[in-house]
């Protein structure tokens, strides 16, 4: 992908109207075909919580390699790797403090992903960032991506790199498709919780490191997004979603913190992309 691609998908140009200094976006199919890109596609952006799907994928590689088990103890007492990935460990948002029993509530937790990173580092006998590089980034050719701190929020990447990841999760090469299907399936169904920025959701569906749209309202994806849509958004004004029904994924990265502007423009942008892809 060139650094400034002009997209055959006209809907991607809507990012030019976003009140942000810099933005880039692209749409990719499962076969890796990029249907369009707009903006500086090789500009490195802070990912914030869009780091979490990358961390989760590394954990799933470690699971398939036999370094960890999804249901082995990890994090606070009674919690497992699965609980950490599904935000049901009971750990607080940004503190390593237990606020609920494991499996009881969907408590979105950066601390949980930091505990996951620590667990992976011990199990694989290498720093988390290095394991992520060897297990996920290098095999996918994501040379501009790295985690410079917390596995919950300190990733940096480009749209060009993330479309490679978005193609991978649609048609896995690094993992058994059954493992990825499990990751995109609701863990602990019926669990309530707060979706950051969007309030209480009942249920607050989540897979293994990926948020699942389900019936959530309000939501950061579009009104036409399927219930099976999964992905993540970040507080740095970033998102990645995959809609299996539409057969495409979309990445959008900006350098303005998430806020009311994103709540206003993201759903309409997604609906425009989906309408153009389907049309």
C-alpha positions as CSV (number, residue, x, y, z in Angstrom):
1,X,0.0,0.0,0.0
2,X,1.4,3.4,-0.9
3,X,1.7,6.1,1.7
4,X,-1.1,8.1,0.3
5,X,-3.5,5.9,-1.6
6,X,-6.6,7.3,-3.3
7,X,-9.4,4.9,-2.8
8,X,-11.9,3.5,-5.2
9,X,-14.2,3.4,-2.2
10,X,-15.4,7.0,-2.1
11,X,-16.8,6.6,1.4
12,X,-13.3,6.5,2.9
13,X,-12.8,10.1,1.9
14,X,-15.3,11.0,4.7
15,X,-12.3,10.9,7.1
16,X,-11.3,14.3,5.5
17,X,-14.3,15.8,7.3
18,X,-13.3,14.4,10.7
19,X,-12.1,17.1,13.2
20,X,-8.7,15.5,13.6
21,X,-5.1,16.6,12.6
22,X,-4.3,13.3,10.8
23,X,-6.4,10.3,9.8
24,X,-6.0,7.3,7.6
25,X,-8.4,4.4,6.8
26,X,-8.6,1.3,4.7
27,X,-10.9,-1.6,3.9
28,X,-9.7,-5.2,3.3
29,X,-11.3,-8.5,2.4
30,X,-10.4,-11.9,3.9
31,X,-8.3,-12.7,0.9
32,X,-6.1,-9.7,1.7
33,X,-7.4,-7.6,-1.2
34,X,-7.4,-4.0,-0.1
35,X,-10.6,-2.5,-1.5
36,X,-9.5,1.1,-0.8
37,X,-7.3,3.3,1.4
38,X,-7.3,7.0,2.2
39,X,-4.8,9.2,4.0
40,X,-1.2,8.5,5.1
41,X,-1.4,4.7,5.2
42,X,2.2,4.2,6.5
43,X,2.0,6.9,9.2
44,X,2.6,5.5,12.7
45,X,-0.3,6.2,15.1
46,X,-0.7,5.4,18.7
47,X,-3.3,2.5,18.9
48,X,-4.4,2.8,22.5
49,X,-6.7,-0.1,23.2
50,X,-6.6,-1.4,19.6
51,X,-3.4,-2.9,21.0
52,X,-5.5,-5.4,22.8
53,X,-6.6,-7.6,19.8
54,X,-2.9,-7.9,18.9
55,X,-2.0,-9.0,22.4
56,X,-4.9,-11.4,22.4
57,X,-3.7,-12.9,19.1
58,X,-0.3,-13.5,20.6
59,X,-1.9,-15.2,23.6
60,X,-3.8,-17.5,21.2
61,X,-0.6,-18.4,19.4
62,X,0.9,-19.2,22.7
63,X,-2.1,-21.4,23.5
64,X,-1.7,-23.3,20.2
65,X,2.0,-23.7,20.8
66,X,1.2,-25.3,24.2
67,X,2.9,-22.5,26.2
68,X,-0.4,-21.7,28.0
69,X,-3.9,-23.0,28.4
70,X,-7.0,-20.8,28.2
71,X,-8.4,-22.1,31.4
72,X,-5.2,-22.1,33.5
73,X,-4.9,-19.8,36.5
74,X,-3.8,-16.2,35.6
75,X,-4.3,-12.9,37.2
76,X,-6.2,-12.6,40.5
77,X,-7.2,-15.7,42.5
78,X,-9.8,-17.8,40.7
79,X,-9.2,-16.0,37.4
80,X,-7.9,-17.7,34.2
81,X,-6.3,-16.6,30.9
82,X,-9.8,-16.8,29.5
83,X,-11.2,-14.4,32.1
84,X,-8.4,-11.9,31.4
85,X,-9.0,-12.0,27.6
86,X,-12.8,-11.6,28.2
87,X,-12.6,-8.8,30.7
88,X,-14.2,-10.9,33.4
89,X,-11.2,-11.4,35.8
90,X,-12.7,-8.9,38.3
91,X,-9.7,-6.6,38.0
92,X,-10.3,-2.8,38.0
93,X,-10.0,-0.7,34.9
94,X,-6.5,0.7,35.4
95,X,-5.5,-0.8,38.8
96,X,-4.3,-4.2,39.8
97,X,-7.1,-4.3,42.4
98,X,-9.9,-6.9,42.5
99,X,-13.4,-5.4,42.4
100,X,-15.6,-8.5,41.6
101,X,-15.3,-12.3,41.6
102,X,-14.1,-13.8,38.3
103,X,-16.8,-14.4,35.7
104,X,-19.4,-12.3,37.4
105,X,-19.3,-8.9,35.6
106,X,-17.7,-7.5,32.4
107,X,-15.2,-5.1,33.9
108,X,-13.2,-3.7,31.1
109,X,-9.7,-3.8,32.4
110,X,-6.3,-2.5,31.2
111,X,-4.9,-4.1,34.3
112,X,-6.2,-7.5,33.1
113,X,-4.3,-7.3,29.8
114,X,-1.2,-6.2,31.7
115,X,-1.6,-9.3,33.9
116,X,-2.0,-11.3,30.7
117,X,1.2,-9.9,29.3
118,X,3.1,-10.8,32.5
119,X,1.7,-14.3,32.3
120,X,2.7,-14.7,28.7
121,X,6.2,-13.4,29.4
122,X,6.7,-16.0,32.2
123,X,5.2,-18.9,30.1
124,X,7.2,-18.1,27.0
125,X,10.4,-17.0,28.8
126,X,10.6,-13.8,26.7
127,X,9.4,-10.2,27.1
128,X,5.8,-9.8,25.9
129,X,6.7,-7.3,23.2
130,X,9.3,-9.7,21.8
131,X,6.9,-12.7,21.8
132,X,4.3,-10.6,20.0
133,X,6.9,-9.6,17.4
134,X,7.9,-13.2,16.8
135,X,4.5,-14.8,17.0
136,X,2.3,-12.3,15.2
137,X,4.0,-9.2,13.8
138,X,6.9,-10.7,11.9
139,X,5.0,-13.5,10.3
140,X,2.4,-11.0,9.0
141,X,5.0,-8.6,7.7
142,X,3.8,-5.9,10.2
143,X,7.2,-4.2,10.3
144,X,5.9,-0.8,11.5
145,X,4.1,-2.2,14.5
146,X,5.3,-2.6,18.1
147,X,4.2,-2.4,21.7
148,X,6.3,0.2,23.6
149,X,5.0,-0.5,27.1
150,X,1.6,-1.9,28.2
151,X,0.1,-4.7,26.2
152,X,-3.3,-3.1,27.0
153,X,-2.7,0.3,25.3
154,X,0.8,1.1,24.2
155,X,0.9,-0.2,20.7
156,X,1.9,1.8,17.6
157,X,1.1,0.8,14.1
158,X,0.0,2.0,10.6
159,X,-3.1,1.3,8.6
160,X,-0.9,-0.6,6.1
161,X,0.1,-3.0,8.9
162,X,-3.3,-3.4,10.5
163,X,-5.0,-4.3,7.2
164,X,-2.6,-7.3,7.2
165,X,-3.8,-8.2,10.7
166,X,-7.5,-7.6,9.7
167,X,-7.0,-10.0,6.8
168,X,-5.5,-12.6,9.1
169,X,-8.4,-12.6,11.5
170,X,-10.8,-13.1,8.7
171,X,-8.8,-16.0,7.1
172,X,-6.3,-17.3,9.7
173,X,-2.9,-18.5,8.6
174,X,-1.2,-18.3,12.0
175,X,-3.9,-20.0,13.9
176,X,-6.4,-22.9,13.5
177,X,-9.6,-21.3,12.2
178,X,-11.4,-23.0,15.1
179,X,-9.3,-21.1,17.6
180,X,-10.2,-17.8,15.9
181,X,-13.9,-18.8,15.8
182,X,-13.7,-19.3,19.6
183,X,-12.1,-15.9,20.0
184,X,-14.9,-14.3,18.1
185,X,-17.6,-16.2,20.1
186,X,-19.2,-14.7,23.2
187,X,-17.5,-15.7,26.4
188,X,-19.6,-15.8,29.5
189,X,-22.9,-15.1,27.7
190,X,-25.3,-12.7,29.4
191,X,-22.7,-10.8,31.3
192,X,-23.5,-7.1,31.9
193,X,-20.9,-4.4,32.0
194,X,-19.9,-0.9,30.9
195,X,-18.5,-0.3,27.4
196,X,-16.1,2.6,27.8
197,X,-17.5,5.7,26.2
198,X,-20.9,4.1,25.6
199,X,-22.2,3.2,29.1
200,X,-23.9,0.2,30.5
201,X,-24.7,-2.6,28.1
202,X,-26.8,-5.7,28.9
203,X,-25.4,-7.9,27.7
204,X,-21.9,-6.6,27.1
205,X,-20.7,-9.3,24.7
206,X,-17.0,-10.0,24.4
207,X,-14.9,-12.7,22.9
208,X,-11.3,-13.4,23.6
209,X,-9.7,-10.0,23.3
210,X,-12.3,-8.8,20.7
211,X,-15.5,-6.9,21.5
212,X,-18.6,-8.4,19.8
213,X,-21.3,-6.0,18.7
214,X,-24.3,-8.1,19.4
215,X,-27.3,-6.0,20.3
216,X,-25.3,-3.1,22.0
217,X,-26.8,0.3,21.7
218,X,-25.3,2.9,21.5
219,X,-22.3,1.6,19.7
220,X,-19.2,2.8,17.8
221,X,-19.9,0.7,14.7
222,X,-22.8,1.4,12.3
223,X,-26.5,0.9,12.5
224,X,-26.1,-1.5,9.5
225,X,-23.2,-3.5,11.1
226,X,-24.1,-7.1,11.7
227,X,-24.5,-8.4,15.2
228,X,-21.5,-10.7,14.4
229,X,-19.2,-7.7,13.9
230,X,-16.2,-7.8,16.2
231,X,-13.2,-5.6,16.8
232,X,-12.0,-2.8,19.1
233,X,-11.7,0.9,19.4
234,X,-9.1,3.0,21.2
235,X,-9.0,6.1,23.2
236,X,-6.4,7.6,20.8
237,X,-9.2,7.9,18.2
238,X,-8.6,4.5,16.5
239,X,-10.7,1.5,15.5
240,X,-10.6,-1.8,13.7
241,X,-13.8,-3.8,13.0
242,X,-14.5,-7.0,11.1
243,X,-18.0,-7.7,9.7
244,X,-18.1,-11.4,8.7
245,X,-21.5,-10.9,7.1
246,X,-20.3,-8.1,4.8
247,X,-17.0,-10.0,4.3
248,X,-14.8,-7.0,5.0
249,X,-12.8,-5.3,7.7
250,X,-12.1,-1.6,8.2
251,X,-9.2,0.1,10.0
252,X,-9.3,3.8,10.9
253,X,-6.5,5.6,12.8
254,X,-6.3,9.2,14.0
255,X,-4.2,11.3,16.3
256,X,-7.0,12.9,18.3
257,X,-8.3,11.4,21.5
258,X,-11.7,9.6,21.4
259,X,-14.6,11.8,22.4
260,X,-17.9,13.3,21.3
261,X,-16.5,13.8,17.8
262,X,-15.9,10.1,17.3
263,X,-19.3,9.1,18.8
264,X,-20.8,11.4,16.2
265,X,-18.9,10.5,13.0
266,X,-17.8,6.9,13.3
267,X,-21.2,5.1,12.9
268,X,-22.1,7.1,9.8
269,X,-18.7,6.4,8.3
270,X,-19.1,2.7,8.9
271,X,-22.6,2.7,7.4
272,X,-21.3,4.5,4.3
273,X,-18.4,2.0,3.9
274,X,-20.8,-0.9,4.3
275,X,-23.3,0.5,1.8
276,X,-20.6,1.1,-0.8
277,X,-19.1,-2.4,-0.3
278,X,-22.6,-4.0,-0.6
279,X,-23.7,-1.8,-3.4
